[in-house]
Amino acid sequence: MKRFSIVLTFILTGSLLFSGNLSLKLGRETPGGSALKSFILPGWGQFANGEKKKGYLFGGMTATFLTLSYYFHQQADKKYEEYEKRGLKNDPLYDEYKSYFNTGNFFLYTAIIVWGYNVYDAYRNAKKKFSYFYEEERDYFIVFTPDRLNFYIRF
C-alpha cells in the first residue's frame, strides 16, 4: 500500500518535480496540446477548448475516484494489520481486507479510465474546434487573391 501511495503522489505531482528544468510550450491550442494538458491535470484540456462544464466534470470525477481509491486502500491496510496481529488463518478480517482492497482497485481503475477518456476527449474536440487554424501550417496550401490563384508547397 505504501508503494501505491508513492506512485499516486508521483502521478499527481510529477509535473511539479521538474518545474525548474522543464518548460512546456502550450500557447496556441492544438489537439496535442489539449491532450497533454488533460494528461497533466484532468479537465485542463477541456478548459483550454472552452468546455468549462466538461473540465469541471472530468477533473471532479478523476479527483473523486482517486480519493476513494486512496481511502479504500488505506482501510485495506488497516484491516490487514489487524488480521496479522490476530494471527488467525481463517479470520473474517481477511475478507474485510480483501473487500476494501478490491473496492480501492475498482475506483483506481475507474479513475484511470476516466483520465484516459478525458485525454482522448480533449484531443478530439480540439481537433474539431481548432482545425481551421492549421490550414497555413500544412505542407501545402492554396492562396486565393483577386488576380490569381497560388499553390505553395513548403519543405
Buried (B, 14 or more C-beta within 10 A) or exposed (E): BEEBEEEBEEEEEEEEEEEEEEEEEBEEBBBEBBBBBBBBBBBBBBBBBEBEEBBEBBBEBBBBBBEBBBBBBBBBBBBBEBBEEEEEEEBEBBEBBBBBBEBBBBBBEBBBEBBEBBBEBBBBBBBEBBEEEEEEEEEEBEEEEEEEEEEEEEE
